[in-house]
Amino acid sequence: MKKKTQINQREQRFKTLDVPVGWSISEFGKEFTFLRSAQIPREFLSLKESGKDVYCLHYGDIHATYTNELLDFDTEVRIPILHPSYQIPPTVDFLADGDLIIADASEDYEGVAESIELQNLKGKKAIGGLHTIVVRDAKGNTAPGFRAYLLKHPYVKRALQRAANGLSVYGISRSNLAAITIPLPSLNEQKSIASIFSTWDKAIESLQHLLDQKELRKKALMQKLLTGKKRLPGFTEEWKAVRLGDVTKKFSRRNRELRDAKVYSVTNTNGFVLQSEHFERVVAGEDLSNYKIIKKREFAYNPARINVGSIAYFEDEIGIISSLYVCFSTTKEILDYFLAQILKLDRTKHRIGSHGEGGVRIYLWYELFAKIKIAIPSLPEQRAIANVLTAADREISLLKQKLFVLREQKKGLMQKLLTGEIRVRRVN
């Protein structure tokens, strides 16, 4: 009861905040009806359509897959589909346009209660999946296209974060979500705000589509150039079969002096990330002397998570990582960048996965990693291939920067429109 009392006290402070003229204040649970989702394991989902599809969205899809607050079934192709053999419990509710799917779990505070609003289902069946809360407008006080933004209001986000529970993973309950106070513009203003955000979303989606195409093109180039299926002009020499242990060397450089070094973690999606940016708090303890030093152009992986791709190439100058990581560098026979690209190939990932050992959790120690076979060309051909791929990387990096700027601009606009700092009128 103590926790609930604290939350109520915090929300009471929120209710004293002023809202612009013409806006009202309500509670989330008074404006939305809670529907029933399903706790369906990820292995029952795919992206392959079968004709009688039921779409099922997990909390991970909301966090990592969709770039905007609205999920348009007309244009989005990355919506997971439930395997036909899975029997949907009769208690699960099918969703409709305008419904919200909210992630009830997050690895950081910023992602608490991230949500998406469904659009253009047009007869398609969809349900909320693992770790989701699904809701529907109950009174007609919220406009289509605006509903997902209700939880983006800065004061609402802070209230959600205060209400979240957990240590390494933060969760929001239905009861806490229902008690969250939300400011409501008039319906006309909601529609105007939604229309403005829609314009920005179209620009973001267009740039995201171009980025996706460039990344697919690079992946196709990698598949051809890194396997020898396509040779660059002037190179005919046969490639050499080696083991990773022949072209890499393990090291364990302990942190004895870098007391104030930046602490990094290895992720399966973004490679090396600063703990201070990836987590709400730094996970490392006060004593960092047992951590390992990692330097530019070196590699590290988590031996217990290698099967999900937690291996990365360090491109900053220097940092420290947990002693649990396996660290290695390249020999003179292979370019570090070339090896980094080889490790991204699907067939290399398959070989890495097949060399692990264990039961429920697969481990890949360096001694096993070193046995994996790859084929490499001469150093001049490696450099030529690296030049082609780095050119593609620069193009992709430029698009990512543009996309980042566009999203940041939208965030700034959201701050002003959702708080009423900038007022808009409905244009008929």
Secondary structure, 3 states (H helix, E strand, C coil): CHHHHHHHHHHHHHHCCCCCCCCEEEEHHHHEEECCCCCCCHHHEECCCCCCCEEEECHHHHHHCCCCCEEECCCCCCCCEECCCCCCCCCCCCCCCCCEEEECEECCHHHCCCEEEEECCCCCEEEECCCEEEEEECCCCCCCCCHHHHHCCHHHHHHHHHHCECCCCEECCHHHHHCCEEEECCHHHHHHHHHHHHHHHHHHHHHHHHHHHHHHHHHHHHHHHCCCCCCCCCCCCCCEEEEHHHHEEEECCECCCCCCCCEEEEECCCEEEEHHHHCCCCCCCCCCCCCEEEECCCEEECCCCHHHCCEEECCCCEEEECCCCEEEEECCCCCHHHHHHHCCCHHHHHHHHHHCECCCCCECCHHHHCCCEEEECCHHHHHHHHHHHHHHHHHHHHHHHHHHHHHHHHHHHHHHHHHCCCCCCCCC
